[in-house]
Amino acid sequence: MNSVSTDGVRRPETGRGPSRTLVEIFAGTVAEHAGDTALTADGDSFSYRRLDDWSRAVGAELRSHGVRRGDRVALRMPPGAEAVAAILGILKAGAAYVPLDVHNPPSRNRFVVGDSGVTAFVGDPDGCLPGDASRSTLREADDGTVRGTAGDVLPDAARPTAPGAAGIPVIGRERVATLRDAPVAAPAGSDRADPPPGPDDTAYVIYTSGTTGRPKGVPIHHGAVAALLAAAAQRFSFSAADRWLLFHSVAFDVSVWEMWGAFSTGGRLVVLPHWTARSPEGCLRVIAEMGISVLNQTPTAFGSLAAAALRENADLPSLRYVVFAGEKLLPGKIRPWAERFGLARPTLVNMYGITETTVHSTFHEVTGADLEGDVSVVGRPLPGFAHRVITSDGRDAEPGEQGVLWLAGPQVSRGYLNRPELDAERFADMPAPGGGPDLRYYRSGDLVSPTAGGDLVYHGREDLQVKLRGYRIELSDIETAVQSHDLVADAVVWVREFQPGDERLVCAYVPAGPTAGTTAGAGTGAEAGTGTAVDARVLRDHVKNLLPSYMRPAGYRPLPQLPRTVNGKVNRDEVARKWEEGKENGR
């Protein structure tokens, strides 16, 4: 039997997860740590009591504009104290926040606003509201798709018609800032407030790229985040003494982990300004000066940070954990760090996860044995998850066999927003391992293989498989081979059509430069984008020793860096465009 919550997402009666909400979790922390510092941003610090008062005022402001429990509210702000207070205020109003990255094309953000049916907007719309063409316009291309001024394809986004898409109230960043000293709002539960959100109500909706070019919204309910935090408490030793760095955009779900890792334990959240995040040296200074103890990074971002730390012989005594997420972690990229700093402190943790399963799904503490190999071990699912690895012929994978990872448990999303066809494709009821009642599983689309010891090894996306001249090829295997060269920091491989009927593999790569005190090619570390182009013959000889002939790229082209999406993943379409751009310019 199914039920429908106040936010309109259909969900099963069973498997709802912990009966706690983020509002309740934050209230509990405020009660215990009222005078402790909760947030440091832009040179100012806020105690838990002050942040609680500020966010209650934001919630009251939203309710005065008609926002009610179960609504969705768009949020477009750069990292800062106002963004954090706004998120908490939206949740206290009983609504879910829909984050919009400030660097996305307005046309994409406008689609998200319309598709999600938001009833209010917090921050600077900057052309994001449907019907607002002041900063950007949509145009219809010859092929019938809808494109923004940046050329992004949004097939169904021309004129969103979801409820609340037009005429919605806008609460600007400056107004949010003025509310920090406003009188304390009426407490939730008073006659003027809606009932507080329940664990099955949506806390946030994050939009991820869709294979058709149409972004898809992933609603995550309060109970799912509560389940993540409860599972993490069994694997980490987080405490009120920890200081977490808010490194990522609020439109990337790792920010949920960063915020609530701090706020659920009484720790301090330190906001890293965006311009500092682009500088590894600046980021290092913040980590050292602010005593950051929990750092979350994509492997690519950490590669640059680690290179800077080695150059400067950084001293980071407070750093206890470095948690990797967002992309495949190759052991070779962290060997230089481990050789200098060891693995005991900070502890390096590799966590696989996807938006649909609430940030993190597995846990693996990096070991010395990992560094001797060349595979990405993501460990075992977090407590509360059931998982199956299903091969292409429908069997449960044996140790060493690759298959698609399916996940079930309280962290799994109830379904996509307004996309029933995707729900049918990605979610399915299947028996639990070892029998028992059926569980609702999510098909991740990621290829893993179980080990004899019970860990999972991550191989890459299922949709990175191509068939070329009769061979089924996993592109990530080729990328791993190219990246294993000491002078290559990163690489992307795809199939390029040179002329009709002539398709071949090509590779764009980022040259690596030696870190201070190392020798290029010695395997002791490299910083992305600081090296010179590698002779294509060198790369061909390198992969010749690692890959069969049908998996070897026909061409190589250097790029200073790989374009990435807001969540830190490689933007493959943009890489291919830069390749063609370089060809036209004779590079």
MARDORO-788935 format. One record per atom (N, C-alpha, C): x, z, y; residue in one letter. Coordinates in steps of 0.1 Angstrom, whole numbers, plus 5000, padded with zeros to 4 digits. Layout:
N
XZYA;...
# end
This chain:
587
500850004988M;500050005000M;500950005012M;500549935023N;501349925035N;500549995046N;501250035057S;500650085069S;501250015081S;500650025092V;501149965104V;501350075114V;502550085120S;502850185129S;502450145143S;502650235153T;502250205167T;502950085173T;504150045167D;504849935173D;504549805166D;503549805157G;503049685151G;503849625140G;504949695135V;505749645124V;505149705111V;504849615102R;504349665089R;505349725080R;505049835074R;506049905066R;505449975054R;506149995044P;505650055032P;505350205033P;504550255024E;504250395025E;505350485020E;506250435011T;507250515005T;508650485012T;509550575009G;510950555014G;511150555029G;510450645035R;510550655050R;511750715055R;512450795047G;513750855052G;513450985059G;514451045065P;514351175071P;513251185082P;512551295082S;511451305091S;511951365105S;512951295111R;513451335124R;513551205132R;513451235145T;513651125155T;514851155164T;515351045171L;516451065180L;516151165191L;514851165195V;514451255206V;514551395201V;514151425188E;514251555183E;515751595181E;516551505176I;517951525174I;518651565188I;518351485198F;518951515211F;518451655216F;517251685215A;516651815220A;517351925213A;517651915200G;518352015192G;519752035197G;520451925200T;521751945206T;521752005220T;520751965228V;520652025241V;520452175240V;519652215231A;519352365229A;520652435225A;521552375218E;522752445213E;523952425222E;523952315229H;525152285237H;524852255252H;523852325257A;523352285270A;524352275281A;525352365281G;526352365292G;527652285288G;527652225276D;528852145273D;528752005278D;529851945280T;529851805285T;529351705275T;528351635278A;527751535269A;528351395272A;528651365285L;528951225289L;529951225300L;530951135299T;531851115310T;531850965313T;531650925325A;531550785329A;531850775344A;532550665347D;532850635361D;533350755369D;534150835363G;534750955370G;533851075372G;532651065366D;531751175367D;531451225352D;531051355351S;530751415338S;529351485339S;528651485328F;527351535328F;527151625316F;526651745318S;526451835307S;525151785300S;524951845288Y;523851805280Y;522551845288Y;522551955295R;521351995302R;521051895313R;522151855321R;521951765332R;521551625327R;522151575316L;521751445310L;520351455305L;519951565299D;518551585294D;517551575306D;517851645317D;516951635328D;516851495334D;518051425335W;518051295340W;517251195332W;517451205319S;516751115310S;515251145310S;514851275311R;513451305312R;512751245324R;513551245335A;513051185348A;512851035346A;513850965339V;513650825336V;512450805327V;512250885317G;511050875309G;509750885317G;509750985326A;508551005334A;508350885343A;509350825349E;509250705357E;508650595349E;509150575337L;508550465328L;507150485325L;506750615322R;505350645319R;504450615332R;505050645343S;504250615356S;503950465358S;504750385351H;504550235352H;503850185340H;503250285332G;502350235321G;502950225308G;504250265306V;504950255293V;504350365284V;504050335272R;503450425263R;504150425249R;503850515241R;504450525228R;504150395220R;505250345214G;505150215207G;505450095215G;505650105228D;505949995236D;507449955234D;507849845239R;509249805240R;509649775254R;510849825258V;511349815271V;512749745271V;512849635279A;514149565280A;515149645288A;516349635284L;517449715291L;518649615293L;518949595306R;520149505309R;520949575319R;522049645314M;522949715323M;524349705317M;525349715325P;526749725320P;526949865315P;527949885307P;528250025302P;528350125314P;527750235313G;527850335323G;526850445321G;526950555330A;526050665328A;524650625329A;524350535338E;522950485340E;522350425327E;523150345320A;522650285308A;522350385297A;523250485296V;522950595286V;521750675290V;521550715303A;520350785307A;519150705305A;519250575307A;518050485305A;517650475291A;518650465282I;518350455267I;517550585263I;518150705267L;517450825264L;516150835270L;515950795282G;514650795289G;513650705282G;514050595278I;513150505271I;512650565258I;513550625251L;513150695238L;512250805241L;512550885252K;511651005255K;510250955259K;510150835265A;508850785268A;508050735256A;508750745244G;508050705232G;508250555229G;509050485237A;509250345236A;510550315228A;510750185225A;511950135220A;512650055230A;514050065230Y;514749975240Y;515249845233Y;515249745241V;515649605237V;516849575246V;518049595241P;519249565249P;519549425251P;519849385263L;520249245267L;521649255272L;522549175266D;523949175270D;524049115284D;524849175293V;524949125306V;525648995307V;526348955296H;527148835296H;526448715289H;525248745284N;524448635277N;523948545288N;523748415284P;523048325293P;521648375296P;521148365309P;519848415312P;518748355303P;518948225299S;517848165291S;517748235278S;518848285272R;518748355259R;518048495261R;518448565272N;517848685275N;516348675278N;516048565285R;514648535288R;513848515275R;514448455265F;513748435252F;513448575246F;514548655246V;514348795240V;513248875247V;513248865260V;512148935268V;510848895263V;510648755262G;509348705259G;508948735244G;509948715235D;509648725221D;509348875217D;510048965224S;509849105220S;508649165227S;508049105237G;506849155243G;507049285250G;508149295258V;508449415265V;507349445276V;507149565278T;506149605289T;506849655301T;508149665301A;508949705313A;510349655312A;511049655323F;512449605323F;513249705331F;514349755325V;515249845332V;516549775335V;516949775347G;518249715351G;518049585359G;519049505360D;518949385369D;518449265360D;517249205363P;516849095354P;517748975355P;518248945367D;519148835369D;518648705362D;517448665365G;516848545359G;516348555345G;516248675340C;515948695326C;514448705323C;513648725334L;512148735332L;511548595330L;510648585321P;509948455319P;509348405332P;509548275336G;509048225348G;509948245360G;511048315358D;511948335369D;513148245367D;513148135375A;514248035375A;515148055386A;515248165392S;516148185404S;517548175400S;517948215388R;519348205384R;519648105374R;518648065366S;518847975355S;517547915351S;517647795345T;516447725341T;516547685327T;515447655321L;515347595307L;515047445309L;515547365301R;515247225301R;514947175287R;514147075286E;513847015273E;514846905270E;515546905259A;516446805255A;515746685248A;516446585246D;515946465240D;515446495226D;516146585219D;515746615205D;514546715204D;513946755215G;512846845215G;513146985216G;514447025215T;514847165216T;514847205230T;514847335232V;514847385246V;516247445248V;516947405259R;518247445262R;518347515276R;519247615277G;519547675289G;520647595297G;520947645308T;521947565316T;523347565309T;523547665301A;524747675293A;524747585281A;523647525278G;523547435266G;523047505254G;522747635255D;522347715243D;520947665238D;520847645225V;519547595220V;518647705217V;517347695222L;516347795219L;515047725216L;514947675203P;513847585200P;512447635203P;512147765203D;510847815205D;510747895217D;511647885226A;511747975237A;511247925251A;510747805251A;510447745264A;509547835273A;508347875267R;507447955275R;506848065266R;507648175265P;507248285256P;505848335260P;505048365250T;503648405253T;503248545247T;504348615243A;504048745237A;503548845248A;502748945244P;502149035254P;503249095262P;502949115275G;503949175284G;505049085288G;504948955285A;506148865288A;506248845303A;505148855311A;505248825325A;504548935333A;504948955346G;504349055354G;504649195351G;505849215344I;506149345340I;506949425351I;506749555351P;507549635362P;509049635359P;509749635370V;511249635369V;511749765375V;512549845368I;513149965373I;514649935374I;515149915386G;516549875388G;517549985385G;518749945384R;519850035381R;519950145392R;519850105404E;519950195415E;518850305415E;517650255411R;516550355409R;516850455398R;517450405387V;517750495376V;518850595381V;519750545389A;520850635395A;520250745404A;519250715412T;518650815421T;517850925413T;517450885401L;516650985393L;517551095387L;518851085388R;519751185382R;519551325388R;519051325401D;518851455408D;517351475411D;516451395403A;515051415405A;514551545399A;513451595403P;512851715397P;512651685382P;512751795374V;512551775360V;511151725356V;511151625348A;509851565344A;509051655335A;507751635335A;506851715326A;507351705312A;507451815304P;507951805291P;507051725282P;507651665272A;506851595262A;505951695255A;504651655253G;503651735247G;502751795257G;503051775270S;502151825280S;500951725281S;499951765289D;498751675289D;499051545295D;500051525303R;500351405310R;501251315301R;501751355290A;502651285282A;502051235269A;502351115264D;501951075251D;502551155240D;501951155228P;502651225217P;504051165216P;505051245212P;506451195210P;506451095199P;507551015198P;507650915188P;507850985174P;507350915164G;507550965150G;508750895144G;509250935132P;510350875125P;510150735121P;508950685120D;508650545116D;508550465129D;508550515141D;508450435153D;509750375156D;509750255161T;510950185164T;511750245176T;513050265174A;513950325184A;514550215192A;514950105186Y;515549985193Y;515349865186Y;515449745193V;515349615187V;516549535192V;517449505182I;518649425185I;518449285180I;518749185189Y;518549045185Y;519948985180Y;519848925168T;521048865163T;520848715162T;521948635160S;521848495160S;521048455148S;520248345149G;519548285138G;520148155134G;520048115121T;520647985117T;519947865123T;518747885128T;518047775135T;518247765150T;519047865155G;519347865169G;518347955176G;517348005169R;516448095175R;516848245172R;517148325182P;517548465179P;516448535172P;516748635163K;515748705156K;515948855159K;514748925162G;514749065165G;514749155153G;515549255153V;515649345142V;515249485147V;513949525144P;513549665149P;514149765139P;514749875145I;515249985137I;514550105141I;513950175131H;513150295134H;514050425135H;513450525141H;514150655144H;514750705131H;513850705120G;514250765108G;515450695101G;515650565104A;516850495099A;518150545105A;518050565118V;519250615125V;519550765121V;518450845119A;518650975114A;519250975100A;518850885092A;519450875078A;520950835079A;521250745088L;522750715090L;523550835094L;523050915103L;523751035108L;523851135097L;522751155089A;522851245078A;523851205067A;523851075065A;524851025055A;526251045060A;526451015073A;527851025078A;528351165078A;527451265079A;527851405079A;528351445065A;528051365055Q;528551395042Q;529951325039Q;530351235048R;531551165046R;532651195057R;532251235069F;533151265080F;533051415083F;534051465091S;534051605095S;533851605111S;532851535116F;532551535130F;532151675135F;532451705148S;532051835153S;531851825168S;531451925174A;531251935189A;532651915196A;533751935190A;535051915196A;535451775198A;534751685191D;535151545191D;534751475204D;535551375208R;535251285219R;535251145214R;534051085216W;533850945211W;533950845223W;534550735220L;534650635231L;533550535229L;532750515239L;531650405239L;532450275243L;532950205233F;533750095235F;532949965236F;531749965229H;530949835227H;529749825236H;529349705238S;528149675245S;526949745239S;525949785247V;524749845241V;523949745234V;524249615235A;523549515227A;524149495214A;525249565210F;525849565197F;525549695191F;525049695178D;524549815172D;525649925169D;526949885170V;527949985168V;527850095180V;527250045191S;527050145202S;526150255198S;525150225189V;524250325185V;524950435177V;525950395169W;526750485161W;527650565171W;528250505181E;529050575190E;528250675198E;527150635203M;526350735211M;525850845203M;525250815192W;524550925184W;525551005175W;526750945172G;527751025166G;528151145175G;528151115188A;528451225197A;527251315199A;526151255203F;524951335207F;524351415195F;524551375183S;524051445172S;524851565168S;526151575173T;527051685169T;527451765181T;526951735193G;527451815204G;528751765210G;529251645206G;530451595211G;530251535225G;531351475230R;531351415243R;531451265241R;530651185248L;530751045248L;531450995261L;532550925260V;533250875271V;533050725272V;532550675283V;532250535285V;533450465290V;533850355283L;534950275286L;534450155295L;534850145307P;534450035316P;534849905309P;533949805312H;534149675305H;535549615308H;535949625321W;537249565325W;538449635318W;538249765314T;539349835307T;539249795292T;538049765287A;537949725273A;538749595270A;538849515281R;539649385279R;541149405279R;541549515283S;543049545283S;543449645273S;544149605263P;544649705252P;545349825258P;546249785268E;547049895275E;546149995282E;545149935289G;544150025296G;543350115287G;542950055276C;542150125266C;543050235260C;544250205257L;545150315252L;545350425261L;545450395274R;545550505284R;544350595284R;543150535283V;541850615283V;541850705270V;542250645259I;542250715246I;543150845247I;544350815253A;545350925254A;544851035265A;544450985277E;544151075288E;542851155285E;541951095279M;540651155276M;540651235263M;541651225255G;541651295242G;540651245232G;540551105232I;539551045223I;539951085208I;538951125201S;539251165187S;538551065177S;537450995181V;536750905172V;536750765179V;537350665173L;537450535179L;536850435169L;535950345174N;535350245166N;535850105171N;536250025161Q;536849895165Q;536549785155Q;536449665160T;536449545151T;537949535148T;538249475136P;539649455133P;540449375143P;539749275149T;540449195159T;540749275171T;539849355176A;540149435188A;541249535185A;541249595173F;542249695169F;543649625168F;543649495164G;544949435163G;545649425176G;544949395187S;545549395200S;545949545204S;545049635201L;545249775205L;546549825198L;546549795185A;547749845177A;549049785182A;549049655185A;550249595190A;550749665203A;549749695212A;550149765224A;550649905221A;550049975211A;550450105208A;551950105202A;552250005195L;553549995189L;554549955200L;554249875209R;555149835220R;555449955229R;554450035232E;554550145241E;554950275234E;555050275220N;555350395212N;554350505216N;553050465216A;552050555221A;551950685213A;551550795220D;551350925214D;549850955215D;549150955204L;547750975204L;547351095195L;547751215199P;547551335190P;546151375188P;545251335197S;543851375195S;543051285186S;543551165183L;542851065176L;542751105161L;541551125156R;541351165142R;540851055133R;539950975139Y;539350865131Y;539450735138Y;539750625131V;539550485136V;538650425125V;537450385130V;536450335121V;536350185124V;536550105113F;536449955114F;535049905111F;534549805118A;533249745115A;533149615122A;532249535118G;531949415125G;532549285119G;533549295112E;534149175106E;535149225094E;535549125087K;536449155075K;537749215079K;538149325073L;539349395075L;540449345065L;541449275070L;542549235061L;543649335062L;544149385051P;545149495050P;546449455058P;546849335058G;548049295065G;548049315079G;546849325085K;546749335100K;546949485104K;546849575095I;546949715098I;548249785092I;549049705085R;550249755079R;551249805090R;551449725101P;552349775111P;551949915117P;550649935119W;550150055124W;550450175114W;550150145102A;550250245091A;551750285089A;552650185091E;554050215090E;554550305101E;553950295112R;554450375124R;553650505124R;552350505122F;551550625124F;551150695111F;551250625100G;550750675087G;549250665086G;548750725075L;547350715072L;546650855072L;547350955075A;546751095074A;546051125087A;546651085099R;546051115112R;546551005121R;545650925126P;544250925123P;543950865109P;542750905104T;542250845092T;541650705095T;541950605088L;541450475089L;540250455080L;539150425085V;537950405076V;537350265078V;537150195067N;536550065067N;535050075063N;534150035072M;532750055069M;532049915071M;531449875060Y;530649745060Y;529249785065Y;528749695072G;527349715077G;526749595083G;525449585085I;524749485091I;523649545100I;523149465110T;522149525119T;520949565111T;520549485101E;519249515093E;519349645085E;520549695083T;520649825075T;521249935084T;521049925097T;521450035107T;522950065107T;523649965112V;525049985116V;525949985104V;525950095097H;526950115086H;526250135073H;526750075062S;526150085049S;527150135038S;528450125041T;529450165031T;530450255038T;531350315030F;532450405035F;533650385026F;534750355032H;536050355024H;537150395033H;537850505029E;539050545035E;540250465031E;540850405040V;542050315037V;543150395031V;543650335020T;544750405012T;546050315013T;547150375008G;548350305007G;548250184997G;547450204986A;547250104977A;546549984983A;545650004992D;544949894999D;545949815007D;546949875013L;547849805021L;548849715013L;548949745000E;549749664991E;549049544986E;547749544988G;546949424983G;546649334994G;545649244991D;545249145001D;543749125002D;543049224997V;541549214997V;540949325006V;539749305010S;539049395019S;538149485011S;538549605009V;537749705002V;536849775011V;535549775009V;534649835018V;534049965011V;534449994999G;534150124993G;532750124987G;532150234988R;530850264981R;529750274992R;528450244988P;527350264998P;527250415002P;526850435014L;526550565019L;525450635011L;525450775011P;524350845004P;523050795009P;522150775000G;520750735003G;520550585000G;521650504999F;521450364996F;521450344981F;520650244976A;520750184963A;521250044966A;522049994957H;522549854959H;522549784946H;522549654947R;522749564936R;523549444941R;524449394932V;525249274935V;524749174925V;524149064930I;523448964921I;524148834922I;524548784911T;525248654910T;524348534913T;524948424914S;524248294917S;523248264906S;523448314894D;522548284883D;521548404880D;521448494890G;520448604889G;520848724881G;522148734877R;522548854869R;523148964879R;523149084874D;523949184881D;525349164878D;526149154888A;527649124887A;528349224879A;529249174870E;530249264863E;531449284872E;532249384869P;533449404877P;534249284879P;534649244892G;535349134894G;534549004897G;533249004894E;532448894897E;531848904911E;531748784918Q;531148784931Q;529648764930Q;528948824939G;527548814940G;527148854954G;525848834957V;525248874970V;524849024969V;525149094980L;524849234981L;523449254985L;522649324978W;521249364982W;521349524984W;520649564994L;520649704998L;519249765000L;518949884995A;517649954997A;517950095001A;517050155008G;517150285013G;516550315026G;516650435031P;516050475044P;516650415056P;517850355055Q;518450285067Q;517950145068Q;517250085058V;516949945059V;515749925068V;515849825077S;514849785086S;513549755079S;512349775085R;511049745079R;510749595079R;511549515087G;511249375088G;511649315101G;511649185103Y;511949125115Y;510749125124Y;511049115137L;509949105147L;509448965148L;508148955145N;507448825147N;507948715138N;508548755126R;509148655118R;508748675103R;507548665100P;507148695086P;507748605076P;508148475080E;508748385070E;510148435067E;510848505076L;512148565073L;512048685065L;510948765067D;510748885059D;510648845044D;509848735042A;509648695028A;510948645022A;511848585030E;513048535025E;514148635023E;514148745031R;515248835031R;514948975024R;513649005023F;513249135017F;512549105004F;512749194994A;512149174981A;512049314974A;510949334966D;510849454958D;511549424944D;512449504941M;513249494928M;513349624921M;513549634908P;513849754901P;515149824906P;515149954907A;516350024911A;517350014899A;518650024902P;519650034891P;519350144881P;519350114869G;519050214858G;517550234856G;516650154862G;515250174860G;514650254871G;513350284869G;512550354879G;511750264887G;510950314897P;510050234904P;510850134913P;510150024916D;510749924925D;511049974938D;512149924944L;512549954957L;512549834966L;512449844979R;512449734988R;513849704992R;514349594988Y;515749554990Y;515849455002Y;517049465009Y;517349365018Y;518449275013Y;518349145014R;519349055009R;520349025020R;521549075019S;522449075030S;523048935033S;523148855023G;523848725025G;525348735025G;525848855022D;527348875021D;527748885006D;528848815004L;529448814990L;530448924988L;530149004978V;531049114974V;531249104959V;532249184954S;532449204940S;532649344937S;532049404927P;532349544923P;533649554916P;534349664917T;535549694910T;535149784898T;536049794889A;535849884877A;535550024881A;536150064892G;536050204897G;534850234905G;534050124908G;532750144915G;532850104930G;533950064935D;534050024949D;533549884950D;533349834963L;532949704965L;534049634973L;534349504970V;535349424977V;534549324985V;534749314998Y;534049215006Y;534849085007Y;534048975005H;534648835004H;534248755016H;533048775022G;532648695033G;531148655032G;530748575041R;529348535042R;529048435031R;527848445025E;527448345016E;527248215022E;526848215035D;526548085042D;527848025047D;529048085044L;530248015047L;530747935035L;529947925025Q;530247835014Q;529847695017Q;530647595014V;530347455016V;530647385004V;530047265002K;530347174991K;530947054996K;532247024993L;532946914998L;533546834986L;533246704985R;533746624974R;533546684961R;532346744959G;532046804946G;532446944944G;533346994952Y;533847134951Y;533047234960Y;532747344954R;532147454962R;533247534968R;533247544981I;534447614988I;533947724996I;534647834995E;534347955004E;535347945016E;534847925027L;535647905039L;536448025042L;535948145040S;536648265043S;537848285034S;537848225022D;539148225014D;540248145021D;539848035027I;540947955033I;541348025046I;540448085053E;540848165065E;541748275062E;541548345051T;542348455047T;543748405043T;543848285037A;545148225034A;545948195046A;545248125056V;545948095068V;546448215076V;545548315076Q;545848435084Q;546948515077Q;547248495065S;548348565058S;549748525063S;549848415071H;551048375077H;551448475088H;552648515089D;553048615099D;552848565114D;552848435116L;552748385129L;551248345133L;550348385125V;548948355127V;548148485129V;547448505140A;546748625142A;545248615138A;544748495138D;543348475134D;543048335132D;542048305124A;541848165120A;540348135117A;539848015120V;538547975116V;538647835110V;537947815098V;537947695091V;536447635090V;536347515092W;534947445091W;535147305086W;534047245083V;534047105079V;533747015091V;534646925094R;534446835106R;534246695101R;533246625107E;533046485103E;533946395113E;534946335107F;535846245115F;535146115118F;534346065109Q;533545945110Q;532445955099Q;531345875101P;530345885090P;530945865076P;530645965068G;531045965054G;532446025052G;533146055063D;534546115062D;534546255067D;534246355058E;534246495062E;535546565056E;536146645065R;537346715060R;537446855066R;538146935060L;538347075065L;539347075076L;539047145087V;539947165098V;540047315101V;541147355108C;541347495111C;541847515125C;541147605132A;541647645145A;542247785143A;543347815149Y;544047945147Y;544547995160Y;544748125161V;545348195172V;546748225169V;547748175176P;549148205173P;549448355176P;550348415168A;550648555170A;552048565176A;552248665184G;553648695189G;554148825183G;555448845183P;555948965177P;555749085186P;555549205180T;555449325188T;556849375192T;556949465201A;558249515205A;558949575193A;560249535192G;561049595182G;560849525169G;560149415168T;559949345155T;560449205157T;560549135145T;561049005145T;559848915140T;559648805147A;558548715143A;558848665129A;557748665121G;557948615107G;558348725098G;558648845102A;559148945093A;558049025087A;556848995091G;555649065085G;555449205090G;556049235102T;555949375107T;554949385119T;554149285122G;553149305132G;553149195142G;551949165147A;551849055157A;550649085166A;550749035178E;549649055187E;549048915190E;547648915189A;546948785190A;547148725203A;547348595203G;547348515215G;548548515223G;549648585219T;550848595227T;551948505221T;551748435210G;552748345205G;552648205208G;553548125203T;553447975206T;552847915193T;552447785195A;551847715184A;552747705172A;552247705161V;553047695148V;552947545144V;554147495140D;554147355135D;553147345124D;552247245125A;551247225115A;551847205101A;553147155100R;553747135087R;554047275081R;554347375089V;554647505084V;553347565078V;552247545085L;551047605079L;550547525067L;550747395066R;550447315054R;551247365043R;552547385045D;553447435034D;552947575029D;552547655039H;552147795036H;550847795027H;549847715031V;548647715023V;548747645010V;549747545009K;550047474997K;550347564986K;551047674989N;551447774979N;550347864975N;549247864982L;548147954980L;546847894976L;546547774979L;545247714977L;545347574970L;544347544962P;544347414956P;544147304967P;544447184963S;544447074973S;543147054980S;542047074973Y;540747054979Y;540347154989Y;541147264990M;540847374999M;541847375011M;542647275012R;543647275023R;543147205035R;543147265047P;542747195059P;543547065062P;542846965067A;543446835071A;544146845084A;543646935093G;544246945106G;544247095111G;545147125120Y;545247255126Y;545347245141Y;544747335148R;544847325163R;544947475168R;545847505177P;545947645182P;544947665193P;544447785194L;543647835205L;544147965210L;544147985223P;544648115228P;543848235223P;542548215220Q;541748315214Q;540548255208Q;539848325199L;538648275193L;537448325201L;536548235205P;535348275212P;534548365203P;533948475209R;533248565200R;531848595207R;530948635198T;529648675202T;529648815208T;528548865213V;528549005219V;528849105209V;528649085196N;528949185186N;530349175180N;531149085186G;532549075183G;532848985171G;531848915167K;532048815156K;532348675162K;533148595154V;533548465158V;532348375161V;532348315172N;531248215176N;531748075171N;531348045158R;531947925152R;531547795159R;530347795164D;529947675172D;530847645184D;531147755191E;531947745203E;533447705199E;533947755188V;535247715183V;535247565181V;534247515174A;534247365171A;534147295184A;533447345194R;533347275207R;534647265214R;535447385213K;536747385219K;537747285212K;537547275199W;538347185192W;538147035197W;536847005198E;536546865203E;537046855218E;536946955225E;537346955239E;538846925240E;539646995231G;541046975231G;541446835227G;540646775217K;540946645213K;540746545224K;539646565232E;539446475244E;540446485254E;541046605255N;542146625266N;543546595260N;543546545248G;544846505242G;545746615237G;545146735235R;545946845231R;545946845215R;
# end
